[in-house]
C-alpha cells in the first residue's frame, strides 16, 4: 500500500504540470481553471516537501550536536547552508506557480 501511495503521488506531482504545459495557448475560461489547480499543487507540494526536508535536516543536526556537543560549531554552518538550499527550491516552485498564474490573470474579474 505504501509503494502504491508513493507511485501515485509521484505521478500526480509530475503529470499535472505536464498536462497544464501541454494545453493549447488559447483556452477558454473554463479550461483555465487547471492553471489554478496546477499553481496550488506546485506550491503546496513544494512547501510540504521543503518543510519535511528542513525538519529532518534540523533533527539530524540537533541529534548530532546532542551526541557530541563539541561539534556544534562544525554542524551549524553546513546545516544552515542546507536549509538555504532547501528553501531555494521552494522559492523556485513559488516562481513557477506565479508564472502559471500569469495564464489565469486575465480571467480574474470577468
C-alpha positions as semicolon CSV with decimal commas, in nm:
position;residue;x (nm);y (nm);z (nm)
1;X;0,000;0,000;0,000
2;X;0,283;0,237;0,083
3;X;0,451;0,181;-0,255
4;X;0,124;0,250;-0,436
5;X;0,094;0,579;-0,247
6;X;0,448;0,676;-0,343
7;X;0,390;0,593;-0,709
8;X;0,057;0,776;-0,718
9;X;0,198;1,089;-0,556
10;X;0,499;1,084;-0,791
11;X;0,280;1,053;-1,099
12;X;0,039;1,320;-0,972
13;X;0,326;1,557;-0,898
14;X;0,487;1,528;-1,237
15;X;0,190;1,469;-1,464
16;X;-0,039;1,757;-1,360
17;X;0,215;2,028;-1,455
18;X;0,290;1,842;-1,779
19;X;-0,080;1,841;-1,867
20;X;-0,102;2,212;-1,795
21;X;0,204;2,298;-2,000
22;X;0,076;2,087;-2,290
23;X;-0,250;2,283;-2,302
24;X;-0,309;2,496;-2,610
25;X;-0,219;2,864;-2,585
26;X;-0,572;2,993;-2,648
27;X;-0,803;2,845;-2,388
28;X;-1,147;2,939;-2,270
29;X;-1,227;3,047;-1,915
30;X;-1,339;2,701;-1,807
31;X;-1,019;2,542;-1,933
32;X;-0,804;2,792;-1,746
33;X;-0,911;2,652;-1,412
34;X;-0,649;2,380;-1,446
35;X;-0,382;2,653;-1,421
36;X;-0,510;2,749;-1,080
37;X;-0,510;2,384;-0,978
38;X;-0,151;2,344;-1,102
39;X;-0,046;2,654;-0,908
40;X;-0,193;2,518;-0,588
41;X;-0,040;2,175;-0,636
42;X;0,303;2,315;-0,726
43;X;0,342;2,542;-0,426
44;X;0,163;2,305;-0,190
45;X;0,387;2,009;-0,268
46;X;0,697;2,227;-0,267
47;X;0,613;2,370;0,074
48;X;0,529;2,025;0,208
49;X;0,849;1,870;0,076
50;X;1,060;2,165;0,188
51;X;0,911;2,157;0,536
52;X;0,970;1,784;0,570
53;X;1,325;1,818;0,441
54;X;1,408;2,105;0,671
55;X;1,261;1,922;0,967
56;X;1,471;1,615;0,901
57;X;1,784;1,824;0,847
58;X;1,742;2,015;1,172
59;X;1,653;1,699;1,364
60;X;1,963;1,521;1,239
61;X;2,185;1,819;1,315
62;X;2,046;1,853;1,666
63;X;2,086;1,480;1,724
64;X;2,450;1,505;1,617
65;X;2,506;1,802;1,846
66;X;2,341;1,619;2,137
67;X;2,568;1,320;2,087
68;X;2,879;1,536;2,059
69;X;2,831;1,890;2,197
70;X;3,180;1,992;2,083
71;X;3,072;1,957;1,720
72;X;2,809;2,233;1,740
73;X;3,026;2,483;1,556
74;X;3,109;2,236;1,280
75;X;2,748;2,125;1,231
76;X;2,572;2,462;1,242
77;X;2,710;2,619;0,923
78;X;2,652;2,319;0,693
79;X;2,302;2,279;0,839
80;X;2,217;2,643;0,767
81;X;2,359;2,611;0,417
82;X;2,148;2,300;0,358
83;X;1,838;2,478;0,487
84;X;1,904;2,764;0,246
85;X;1,930;2,521;-0,046
86;X;1,606;2,350;0,054
87;X;1,428;2,685;0,085
88;X;1,558;2,795;-0,256
89;X;1,376;2,501;-0,416
90;X;1,053;2,613;-0,251
91;X;1,109;2,965;-0,385
92;X;1,163;2,822;-0,735
93;X;0,828;2,644;-0,705
94;X;0,670;2,973;-0,598
95;X;0,813;3,142;-0,908
96;X;0,676;2,862;-1,126
97;X;0,337;2,895;-0,960
98;X;0,329;3,268;-1,029
99;X;0,439;3,204;-1,388
100;X;0,146;2,966;-1,430
101;X;-0,070;3,229;-1,263
102;X;0,007;3,467;-1,546
103;X;-0,209;3,246;-1,763
104;X;-0,517;3,290;-1,545
105;X;-0,477;3,656;-1,450
106;X;-0,675;3,790;-1,750
107;X;-0,982;3,588;-1,645
108;X;-0,996;3,733;-1,295
109;X;-1,278;3,982;-1,264
110;X;-1,453;3,896;-1,584
